[in-house]
Amino acid sequence: MLSRTDREAILQRVSHLVQKRHFNPSFAGANWATILESRKSRVLDAESPEVFESEMHDLVTQLKTTHTGFFHKDARRIPARHAINATFHRQTVDGKDLWMFQDVHMGGPAYTAGIRPGDLLLKVADRSLEPPTELVFPMSAAATIVVRKPDGTEILHSLQVPPPKTREHPLSTPKAIVCSELPGKVGYLKVTMFPGTVGIDFAHQLDLAIHNLEECDRLIVDLRGNTGGGIGGLRLMSYLLPRRSKWDTVSPALAAKAGTKRSAFLAFAGSQRIRAH
């Protein structure tokens, strides 16, 4: 059991790490000092280690950056988007709020178990979990859930959540890239995450997908439910730069928002950087 002194020490350590290591504690209008002060009492007054972990996680997620969280080393309470590769949307059905599966990434535990977007979550391990209760799952474990299909059928699913590849980043890895050609020579590219710190493998997968879509005249890039990741996202952006793609270019408005000229954007290509002209 953590004492209040233990909780204070952990909170102080986390605050120090945010100020020293986080790339921008004021990102997207966040103010770390204000956030910390407003939630400090809730963290320190936590009644159990589980509540403390949850409060600490809620605290750091206020920084509004992906892959920022607070987890026990045993990875026992990982958000659904990272643990089972699925996101949820609050849906009112017959006057009752339920969690509806919104994005279910191919290759992830939820997709592999047969769950699809539009399914309604009814129970997790025989417990009814309704909004706004956060959906978390343990890594390296099986979880049973009951869902209601769009036709009204209720099905029991067993989710096999794999062990995390690293303790520092407890998450499941879905199929990062899915592509297909739609009618009318329209390419569809779904990117679920940017795995890897450098993203070399991701870059190779993306190159192959783009090659398979090269006969398309238009391209849809679907980033819904993307959980973020490493710098592999720069490889995707490189295909939207002038002279790299026939589909689109970086707009002047986007360049202005980024605080730089369009010609200064850098495209990541494997281990090389290519300057757009």
C-alpha positions in Angstrom: 0.0 0.0 0.0 1.4 3.4 -1.0 1.6 6.0 1.8 0.9 9.6 1.1 4.6 10.3 1.3 5.1 7.7 -1.4 2.5 9.3 -3.6 4.0 12.7 -3.1 7.4 11.4 -4.1 6.1 9.8 -7.3 4.1 12.8 -8.2 7.1 15.1 -7.7 9.2 12.7 -9.9 6.7 12.7 -12.7 6.3 16.4 -12.6 10.1 16.8 -12.9 10.2 14.4 -15.8 7.4 16.3 -17.6 9.3 19.6 -17.2 12.6 18.1 -18.2 11.8 15.5 -20.9 8.5 16.4 -22.4 9.0 18.2 -25.7 6.5 20.9 -24.9 4.5 21.0 -21.6 2.4 23.8 -23.1 1.5 21.9 -26.3 -2.1 22.5 -27.6 -2.7 25.1 -24.9 -1.9 22.8 -22.0 -0.4 24.4 -18.9 1.4 21.8 -16.8 1.6 24.0 -13.7 -2.2 24.6 -13.8 -3.0 21.0 -14.6 -0.9 19.8 -11.7 -2.3 22.2 -9.2 -5.9 21.4 -10.2 -5.5 17.6 -9.9 -2.9 17.3 -7.1 -5.3 16.6 -4.3 -7.1 13.9 -6.3 -3.8 12.1 -6.9 -2.6 12.4 -3.3 -5.9 11.4 -1.8 -6.2 8.2 -3.9 -7.7 5.4 -1.8 -5.8 2.6 -3.4 -2.9 1.9 -5.7 -5.3 1.3 -8.6 -7.0 4.6 -8.1 -3.7 6.3 -7.8 -2.5 4.8 -11.0 -5.7 5.9 -12.7 -5.5 9.5 -11.4 -1.8 9.7 -12.4 -2.7 8.5 -15.9 -5.5 11.0 -16.2 -3.1 13.7 -15.0 -0.4 13.2 -17.7 -2.9 12.6 -20.5 -4.0 16.3 -20.0 -0.8 17.1 -21.9 -2.7 16.1 -25.0 0.1 14.1 -26.6 -0.2 10.5 -27.8 1.7 7.7 -26.0 1.9 9.8 -22.8 0.6 7.8 -19.9 1.3 6.5 -16.4 1.3 2.7 -16.0 2.2 0.2 -13.4 5.3 -1.9 -14.5 3.0 -4.9 -14.8 0.9 -3.2 -17.5 -2.3 -4.1 -15.8 -4.4 -1.1 -16.8 -3.7 -0.1 -20.4 -6.2 2.0 -22.3 -8.2 0.1 -24.9 -6.8 1.9 -27.9 -3.3 0.6 -26.9 -4.2 -2.8 -25.4 -6.8 -4.1 -27.9 -6.3 -1.6 -30.7 -9.8 -0.2 -30.7 -11.4 3.2 -30.0 -14.9 3.9 -28.7 -17.7 6.4 -29.1 -20.5 7.1 -26.6 -23.8 5.9 -28.1 -27.2 6.3 -26.6 -29.4 3.2 -27.2 -33.0 3.0 -25.9 -32.2 5.8 -23.5 -29.0 4.2 -22.1 -25.4 5.3 -22.8 -23.2 2.5 -24.1 -19.7 2.3 -25.5 -19.7 1.6 -29.3 -16.6 0.3 -31.1 -15.5 3.0 -33.5 -12.1 2.1 -34.9 -11.1 -1.6 -34.8 -7.7 -1.9 -36.3 -6.9 -5.0 -38.4 -4.4 -7.3 -36.7 -5.2 -6.1 -33.2 -6.8 -8.2 -30.4 -10.3 -6.8 -30.9 -10.3 -7.3 -34.7 -8.8 -10.8 -34.4 -11.6 -11.8 -31.9 -14.2 -10.8 -34.5 -15.2 -7.4 -33.2 -16.1 -4.8 -35.8 -17.0 -1.0 -35.8 -20.6 -0.5 -34.7 -20.6 -3.3 -32.2 -21.8 -2.2 -28.7 -19.9 -3.2 -25.6 -22.1 -4.6 -22.9 -19.8 -6.3 -20.4 -16.1 -6.8 -19.7 -15.4 -9.8 -17.4 -19.0 -10.0 -16.4 -19.0 -6.3 -15.4 -21.2 -3.7 -17.2 -19.0 -0.8 -18.1 -20.8 2.3 -19.3 -19.7 5.8 -20.2 -17.8 7.7 -18.8 -16.0 4.7 -17.2 -12.6 4.4 -18.9 -12.0 1.1 -20.7 -8.7 -0.5 -19.7 -7.2 -4.0 -20.2 -4.2 -5.8 -18.8 -1.5 -6.8 -21.1 -0.4 -10.5 -21.4 -3.8 -11.7 -20.5 -7.1 -12.9 -21.9 -10.3 -10.8 -21.4 -13.9 -11.9 -22.0 -16.3 -9.3 -23.3 -19.9 -9.3 -24.4 -20.9 -7.2 -27.5 -24.2 -6.6 -29.3 -24.0 -6.7 -33.0 -25.9 -4.3 -35.2 -28.6 -7.0 -35.8 -29.2 -7.3 -32.1 -27.3 -10.5 -31.5 -25.2 -10.7 -28.3 -21.9 -12.5 -28.6 -19.3 -13.5 -26.0 -15.7 -12.8 -27.3 -12.4 -13.7 -25.8 -9.7 -11.2 -26.4 -6.1 -12.4 -26.3 -4.0 -9.4 -25.3 -0.3 -10.1 -26.1 2.6 -9.1 -23.8 4.1 -5.7 -24.7 7.3 -5.7 -26.7 8.9 -3.3 -24.3 8.1 -2.2 -20.7 8.5 1.4 -21.7 5.8 1.2 -24.3 3.0 -1.2 -23.2 0.8 -1.7 -26.2 -0.3 -4.1 -28.8 0.8 -3.6 -32.4 -1.9 -3.9 -35.1 -1.3 -4.0 -38.9 0.1 -0.6 -39.4 -0.9 -0.1 -43.0 -3.9 -1.4 -45.0 -4.4 -0.3 -48.6 -6.9 -1.0 -51.3 -8.1 0.4 -54.6 -11.7 1.8 -54.6 -13.9 2.2 -57.7 -13.0 5.2 -59.9 -9.3 4.7 -59.5 -9.4 6.0 -55.9 -6.7 4.7 -53.6 -7.4 4.0 -49.9 -4.6 4.1 -47.4 -5.4 3.3 -43.7 -2.5 4.0 -41.3 -3.3 2.8 -37.7 0.0 3.8 -36.1 3.6 4.8 -36.7 5.5 1.9 -35.0 9.1 1.9 -34.2 11.3 4.8 -33.0 12.8 5.4 -36.4 10.2 3.6 -38.5 12.4 2.0 -41.1 10.1 -1.1 -41.3 7.1 1.1 -41.5 8.7 3.2 -44.3 9.3 0.0 -46.3 5.6 -1.1 -45.8 4.4 2.4 -46.8 6.6 2.4 -49.9 5.1 -1.0 -51.0 1.5 0.3 -50.3 2.1 3.4 -52.4 3.6 1.3 -55.2 0.5 -0.8 -55.2 -1.7 2.3 -55.5 0.4 4.1 -58.2 -2.3 3.6 -60.9 -4.8 5.6 -58.8 -5.6 9.2 -59.6 -6.8 10.1 -56.1 -5.8 9.0 -52.6 -7.7 8.8 -49.3 -5.4 8.8 -46.3 -7.4 7.4 -43.3 -5.8 8.3 -39.9 -8.9 7.7 -37.8 -8.0 6.1 -34.5 -4.3 6.4 -35.2 -2.4 6.0 -31.9 0.7 8.0 -33.0 4.2 6.6 -32.5 7.6 7.3 -33.8 8.9 9.5 -36.7 7.7 7.1 -39.3 4.9 9.7 -39.9 7.4 11.8 -41.7 7.6 9.2 -44.4 3.9 9.5 -45.0 4.1 13.3 -45.1 7.0 13.0 -47.7 4.5 11.5 -50.2 2.4 14.6 -49.9 5.2 17.0 -50.7 5.6 18.6 -54.1 7.3 16.4 -56.7 6.7 13.3 -54.5 3.0 12.8 -55.2 0.5 13.4 -57.9 -2.3 13.5 -55.3 -1.6 16.5 -53.2 1.0 19.0 -51.9 1.6 20.7 -48.6 -0.7 23.7 -48.6 0.6 27.2 -47.8 -1.9 27.4 -44.9 -0.4 24.3 -43.3 3.0 25.6 -43.8 2.1 28.9 -42.3 0.5 27.2 -39.3 3.8 25.2 -38.8 5.7 28.5 -38.8 7.9 27.7 -41.9 7.9 28.0 -45.6 6.6 25.1 -47.7 10.0 24.7 -49.3 11.6 24.1 -45.9 9.6 20.9 -45.2 11.8 17.9 -44.9 10.8 14.5 -46.1 12.0 11.4 -44.3 13.2 8.7 -46.7 14.6 5.7 -44.9 17.8 7.0 -43.3 18.0 10.0 -45.6 16.4 13.4 -45.5 15.2 15.0 -48.8 14.5 18.7 -49.0 11.4 19.6 -51.0 11.9 22.2 -53.7 
